[in-house]
């Protein structure tokens, strides 16, 4: 990193034995920490809608007891957000 901070130099091509060693170590550690099979469905999971406790609600009430007294808070969320450019 000190000499090639852009990582433009292909060290794998220059050191194929080290590459094989690190690949073997990766798979060994992946099995050890039970991260296999590797998951390639990240994009699908990120864009899939999830259930929401706040969907369709704009009034929230919270009761909190702390140090012997109770606080009741009510928060209202606007129906839509308005973006103002200035």
N, C-alpha and C positions, 0 to 999 in steps of 0.2 A: 504494500500500500504506500509505503514511503516513496518508492521509486516510480510507481505507476498508479497514481491516485485516481486516474480515470478508469482503471481496470481494462484498458484497451488491449493490453498484451495478452495473448492467448497462452496462459500458463499450462493448460491441459494438453495442448499440442506439444509443448516443450518438455513436459514431464508426464508421459502416459502411465508410467509405473505408479507415480504418486496419485494420479487420478483414479486408477483401479483400486488402490489402497483406501482412498477416501470414500469411494463408492461402496466398497465392501463394509467399511465402518458405518456408513449411513444406514445401510440395510440391517446391519447387526443391531444398531441402536433403535431403529424403527421397530424391529421385532421385540426387543427388550422392553420398550416403553409402550407396546401395544398400540401403535398408531397405524397399523396396516389393517385393511387396505387403505391406500391413500385416496382421498376423496376429491374427485374432480367436478363435483356438482355445486361448487361455491356460488356461481352466478345464479343458478336456478333457485338456490335457497335464499339468496339475498333479495331477489325480486318477488318471491312468493309472498302474498299477503298473509299476515299472522293475526290471530285473534287479539282484540284489544279491549281492555277494561274501560277505556275512556272513549271509545268510538260512539259518536252520537250524543255525548254528554257535554254540557257546558257549565254545569254547576257541580262543585265538589265540596263536601263537608268532611272535616277531619276532627275527631275527638282525641285529644292527647292528655294523658295524666302524667304529671311530672312534679315531684316534690309536694305531693298532697293536694294539688289543685288541678282542676280540669280546664283546658282551653278548647274552645270550639271555634274553628275557622271555616269560613266559607269563601270560596274563590270562584269567580265567574270567568269563563273563557269567551272571548268574542266569537260570534258565529263565523266570521271570516277575517282573515288578516288582510290589511290594506297596506300596500307598499307605496310610500310617497317618495318620489324622486325630487331632490332639491338642488 
